[in-house]
Amino acid sequence: MSGKIIRTFEDKFYTDLLVQYQPKPIATEAENDAAIALACELEHRPMRSLEENLFLELLITLIEKFESENSPMTAGDSASMLRHLMDAINLEKSDLIPILGTEIEVEKIIVSQRAIEIDEARKLGDFFLVDISFFL
């Protein structure tokens, strides 16, 4: 034996997650903000279970559907999208320094003084659990 622990999917645990959070199609900005906050919490949870991963995938699908139907992006909206995502989970500019480099660079991006570069968009997309196109 290799000593590896193989974990199987537990229906009851997943059902408990569904009952606890009661996911449904997102209808308002407030519901979307709450869903984004929950998704970020799950994404940064160490040692997520298989069931939590599946629930996170469902949550991301609901967020993306709402945002694609209600927040069509236009050119120049990347800074406002970043500010919206930061507000949704109560982030400060300083929280983005590990992702974007320096406080000066974070500030330039947030106030639309410079565009978000592709590698920064990838990092932001991974952090906020959204498609990188929101930042380009």
Secondary structure, DSSP 8 states (H G I E B T S, - for coil): ----------HHHHHHHHHHH------SHHHHHHHHHHHHHHHT-TT--HHHHHHHHHHHHHHHHHHHHH----TT-HHHHHHHHHHHTT--GGGGHHHHSSHHHHHHHHTTSS---HHHHHHHHHHHTS-GGGG-
